Amino acid sequence: MKDDPTIDQIREIRRRISAICDHDPKKFVEYYIEFQKKYRDRLVYPAELREDHEEEFIGAEAVVD
């Protein structure tokens, strides 16, 4: 398998986040849930998901591709 610097960087960041969460899967998921809430305005929602949940996205500046 060929080395890919971008994939290596992503894996290193994931290892660091896992270490912050004491390698506990529950803490890991909670970390990402809070991260997602914090940066909700940066999330990109697919058009079909947006249509099904329009009321949830009111006030969020979602970008639809």
Secondary structure, DSSP 8 states (H G I E B T S, - for coil): ----HHHHHHHHHHHHHHHHTTT-HHHHHHHHHHHHHHTGGG-B--HHHHHHTHHHHTTS--B--
